[in-house]
Amino acid sequence: MTTHWRLSMHDSLDEGSISIEFALITLCGAALAGVLLAVVTNSSVSDALARLIADALSP
């Protein structure tokens, strides 16, 4: 009986940690998407990507 109580107490202590981890992962994912969007929308980067794709598709 004591072991079950310890397990349930441990599980309830971890619930907040899981929520914080999920929030941090979501925040980091959004930040990474913002950085990638800024890089891709940069004119020099988009020109380089267009040249790279054109070179790859040309025979």
Long-range contacts (C-beta under 8 A, 24 or more apart in sequence): none
